Amino acid sequence: MQFLCEYNQYGRFSFGKISTGKVPGYKFSNYLNDFKEHQKTRHLIAESTLKHYDNELGRFLLFLDQNNFNSLDELKSSSILDYCGSFSSYSSSVRHNAFSTLRVFLRYLFNEKILNEDLSDLVPSLSHKRQCKLPTSYTNEEIDNLLNSIDRSSPIGKRDYAIILTAIRLGLRSSDIRLMKFSSINWVKNTIELIMEKTKELIVLPLLKDVGEAIIEYIKYGRPICDLEYIFVTHLAPTKAIGPSGMSSIVRRHANNAGIDCTIYGKGGPHALRSALATHLLENNVPLPVISEILGHKDTRTTEVYLKLDIPHLRKCGLEVPQFSWNKNNLEVF
């Protein structure tokens, strides 16, 4: 409906996953590349944010291309307002991200004297506060059903079992599992030592017996023969490291086979396995700083979100319902 409404109002499509390398007739890619290099060298912006610019600013530059702009000198206030108006049907978080990035980009163009006027003031400012959501998690019974649903007789099954078991037992992020290298495993010390993709910090975890055996079984009897340094790879040519969406599909496929709800409001993908470990540790009275170390969090405040899933301990914080006229005889059923 959003695509149809946009086409009806503006006569074009400009939304979806934008990649600078896939947009035909991309006239202004050099400005985006220079902006990313400036942000990287001057402000030390992370690579993940630089990739984010491709999507957010790709929409804007594609908008210019579709409206037959031949030069950025043709940009006017009406163009900026027209582009921002096309976000009217999108959520506040989408608009906040798009407008914030566009504002920085337009300010850069003005400071570099590419634009004669600072158009960043025309971009609406949105107050958006990210709501803290309850993490999705699996129960112990669901985890058992998930592992039992995997056919370990096939090469792909051996791979998926090793991936899911690693996530369940060690609580590693999916990015760290899919990019785990042979050099990440110290077989002498029985440890997994790697630089986490998100925080760029070193984490050292014990290589548990069942996890090690699952990885060895996959390497010896399931992994395709290739020269890649990554342990877990795709099984269809061309063989390569598993992508982020591939990790999610692996967990969701086996969870569906196990009869676990994996809808958008259901258990979710690999991160739910990480939440399950944190919840299990909390229920067994493991101190929060220890859990934070296991999960690789820089601050225990990040780990505190999992306290919301620790139902047994939350019950101890519950207050007795005071007596009122309607419940003094304990006739009210709760």
C-alpha positions in Angstrom: 0.0 0.0 0.0 2.9 2.4 0.8 4.4 1.7 -2.7 1.0 2.4 -4.4 0.4 5.5 -2.3 3.8 6.9 -3.2 3.4 6.2 -6.9 -0.1 7.8 -6.8 1.2 11.0 -5.2 4.7 11.3 -6.7 4.6 9.1 -9.7 7.7 7.0 -8.7 9.0 4.3 -6.4 12.0 5.0 -4.2 11.7 2.7 -1.2 13.1 -0.7 -0.4 16.6 -1.9 0.1 18.9 0.5 -1.8 22.4 -0.4 -2.8 24.6 2.0 -4.6 25.9 -0.7 -6.8 22.5 -1.9 -8.0 20.7 1.4 -8.8 20.8 2.0 -12.6 21.8 5.4 -13.8 23.3 6.4 -10.4 24.6 9.9 -11.1 25.6 11.1 -7.7 27.4 8.1 -6.2 30.7 10.0 -6.0 29.2 12.5 -3.5 28.1 9.6 -1.3 31.5 7.9 -1.5 33.3 11.2 -0.6 30.9 11.8 2.3 31.5 8.3 3.6 35.3 8.8 3.4 34.9 12.1 5.2 32.9 10.6 8.0 35.3 7.7 8.3 38.5 9.7 8.5 37.3 12.9 10.2 34.7 11.4 12.7 35.9 7.8 12.9 32.5 6.5 11.9 32.1 2.7 12.1 31.9 0.5 9.0 28.4 -0.6 10.0 27.2 3.0 10.0 28.9 3.7 6.7 26.9 0.8 5.2 23.8 2.3 6.7 24.5 5.5 4.6 24.1 3.5 1.4 20.5 2.6 2.3 19.4 5.9 3.8 21.1 8.3 1.4 20.6 5.9 -1.5 16.9 6.6 -1.2 17.5 10.3 -1.5 20.0 10.2 -4.4 17.7 7.8 -6.2 14.9 10.3 -5.7 17.1 12.9 -7.4 17.8 10.6 -10.3 14.2 9.7 -10.8 13.3 13.4 -10.8 15.8 14.1 -13.6 18.3 16.2 -11.5 21.5 16.6 -13.4 23.4 18.5 -10.7 23.1 19.1 -7.0 23.0 22.8 -7.8 19.4 22.2 -8.9 18.4 21.3 -5.3 15.7 23.6 -3.9 13.8 23.8 -0.6 10.7 22.3 -2.4 12.7 19.3 -3.4 13.8 18.6 0.2 10.2 19.0 1.4 8.8 16.8 -1.3 11.3 14.1 -0.4 10.6 14.3 3.3 6.8 14.3 2.6 7.1 10.9 0.9 7.9 9.4 4.4 4.5 10.4 5.8 3.2 6.8 5.9 6.3 5.4 7.6 7.0 4.8 11.2 8.7 7.5 13.4 11.8 5.3 13.7 12.2 5.1 9.9 11.6 8.8 9.5 14.0 9.7 12.3 16.8 7.6 10.8 16.3 8.9 7.3 16.0 12.6 8.3 18.9 12.5 10.7 21.2 11.0 8.0 20.0 13.4 5.3 20.5 16.4 7.6 24.2 15.4 8.2 24.7 14.8 4.4 23.2 18.2 3.4 25.3 20.0 6.0 28.4 18.2 4.6 27.6 19.3 1.1 27.2 22.9 2.3 30.5 22.9 4.3 32.3 21.5 1.3 30.8 24.3 -0.9 29.0 21.8 -3.1 25.8 23.5 -2.2 25.5 27.3 -2.0 22.8 27.0 0.7 22.5 25.0 3.9 19.4 23.0 3.2 19.8 20.9 6.3 17.5 23.3 8.3 14.6 22.3 6.1 14.7 18.6 7.1 12.2 18.0 9.9 13.5 17.2 13.4 11.7 14.3 15.0 11.8 13.4 18.6 12.0 9.6 18.7 12.7 7.6 21.8 13.4 3.9 21.3 11.0 1.8 23.4 12.6 -1.0 25.4 11.0 -4.2 24.4 11.0 -7.6 26.1 13.7 -9.8 24.6 12.3 -12.9 22.8 13.5 -16.2 24.3 13.0 -19.9 24.2 12.0 -22.1 27.1 14.1 -25.1 28.1 11.5 -27.5 26.5 11.5 -25.5 23.3 15.3 -25.6 23.1 15.2 -29.4 23.5 12.6 -29.7 20.8 14.7 -27.4 18.6 17.8 -29.5 18.8 15.9 -32.7 18.4 14.2 -31.4 15.2 17.6 -31.2 13.4 18.5 -34.1 11.1 22.1 -34.6 11.9 22.6 -37.3 9.3 22.9 -34.7 6.4 25.8 -32.3 5.9 23.6 -29.3 6.3 22.0 -30.8 9.4 25.5 -31.2 11.0 26.2 -27.5 10.2 22.9 -26.2 11.5 23.2 -28.3 14.7 26.7 -27.0 15.4 25.5 -23.4 14.8 22.4 -23.6 17.0 24.2 -25.5 19.8 27.0 -22.9 19.8 24.4 -20.2 20.2 22.5 -22.0 22.9 25.5 -23.1 25.0 27.8 -20.0 24.6 25.4 -17.2 23.8 27.5 -15.8 21.0 25.9 -13.3 18.6 24.9 -14.7 15.2 27.5 -12.4 13.5 30.3 -14.0 15.7 29.2 -17.5 14.9 28.9 -17.1 11.2 32.3 -15.4 11.0 34.0 -17.8 13.3 37.3 -18.9 11.8 39.4 -22.0 12.3 42.0 -19.7 14.1 39.3 -18.7 16.6 39.4 -22.2 18.3 42.3 -23.0 20.5 42.1 -26.8 20.7 44.9 -27.0 23.2 43.3 -24.8 25.7 39.7 -25.8 24.7 38.7 -22.2 24.3 37.0 -20.0 21.6 38.9 -16.7 21.3 37.6 -14.1 18.8 37.1 -10.4 18.3 33.4 -9.7 18.5 32.0 -8.2 15.3 29.8 -5.7 17.1 32.0 -4.4 19.9 35.5 -5.2 18.4 36.4 -6.5 21.8 38.2 -9.8 22.5 36.1 -12.5 24.1 37.4 -15.9 25.4 34.9 -18.6 26.1 35.3 -22.3 27.1 34.9 -24.7 24.3 32.3 -27.0 25.9 32.5 -30.7 25.1 29.2 -31.0 23.2 29.9 -27.8 21.2 33.4 -29.0 20.3 32.2 -32.4 19.2 29.4 -30.9 17.0 31.9 -28.6 15.3 34.4 -31.4 14.7 31.7 -33.6 13.3 30.7 -30.9 10.9 34.3 -30.2 9.8 35.1 -33.8 9.2 31.8 -35.2 7.7 29.7 -32.2 6.6 31.7 -29.2 5.5 32.3 -28.7 1.8 35.9 -28.8 0.7 37.1 -25.2 0.2 39.9 -22.8 1.2 37.7 -20.4 3.2 38.9 -19.5 6.7 35.4 -19.5 8.1 34.1 -22.7 9.8 30.5 -22.4 8.8 29.9 -21.9 5.0 27.1 -22.2 2.5 26.6 -25.6 0.8 25.5 -24.3 -2.5 28.0 -23.0 -5.0 29.7 -20.6 -4.8 30.7 -21.6 -1.3 31.0 -18.6 1.0 30.5 -17.4 4.5 26.9 -17.5 5.7 25.1 -14.2 5.6 23.0 -12.6 8.4 19.7 -13.6 6.7 21.1 -17.1 6.3 21.6 -17.4 10.1 18.1 -16.3 10.8 16.6 -18.7 8.2 18.5 -21.6 9.8 17.1 -21.0 13.2 13.6 -20.2 12.0 13.4 -23.3 9.7 14.3 -25.7 12.5 12.1 -23.9 15.0 9.1 -24.2 12.7 9.9 -27.9 12.3 9.9 -28.2 16.0 6.4 -26.5 16.2 7.7 -23.3 17.8 6.0 -20.0 16.9 8.4 -18.0 14.8 6.1 -15.2 13.5 7.0 -11.6 13.8 5.6 -11.7 17.3 7.0 -15.1 18.1 10.4 -16.4 19.2 12.5 -14.8 16.4 15.9 -15.9 15.2 19.4 -16.5 16.6 19.2 -13.7 19.2 16.4 -15.5 21.0 18.9 -18.3 21.7 21.2 -15.8 23.2 18.4 -14.5 25.4 17.5 -18.0 26.4 21.0 -18.5 27.8 20.9 -15.2 29.8 17.5 -16.1 31.2 18.7 -19.6 32.2 21.7 -18.2 34.0 19.6 -15.7 35.9 17.2 -18.3 37.0 20.2 -20.3 38.4 21.3 -17.3 40.4 24.4 -16.5 38.3 25.5 -12.9 39.2 24.7 -10.2 36.6 28.4 -9.2 36.1 29.3 -12.8 35.3 26.4 -13.0 32.7 27.6 -9.7 31.2 31.1 -11.2 30.8 29.7 -14.3 29.1 27.6 -12.3 26.7 30.4 -9.9 25.9 28.6 -6.8 27.1 30.7 -3.7 27.9 28.2 -2.6 30.6 26.1 -4.6 33.0 23.2 -2.1 32.2 22.9 -3.7 28.8 22.5 -7.1 30.5 19.8 -5.8 32.8 17.2 -6.0 30.0 17.1 -9.8 30.6 16.0 -9.3 34.2 12.5 -8.8 32.7 12.5 -12.4 31.7 13.5 -13.8 35.1 9.9 -14.6 36.2 10.9 -16.7 39.3 12.8 -13.8 40.8 10.3 -11.2 39.6 7.6 -13.0 41.6 9.6 -12.3 44.8 9.2 -8.6 44.1 5.5 -8.8 43.9 3.4 -6.9 46.5 0.4 -8.4 48.3 -2.9 -7.0 47.1 -4.3 -4.9 50.0 -7.7 -5.6 51.4 -10.6 -3.6 50.0 -14.3 -3.9 50.5 -14.5 -6.1 47.4 -11.9 -8.6 48.4 -11.8 -8.6 52.2 -13.5 -12.0 52.3 -11.0 -13.4 49.7 -13.9 -14.2 47.4 -12.3 -12.5 44.4 -10.5 -14.9 42.1 -7.4 -13.7 40.4 
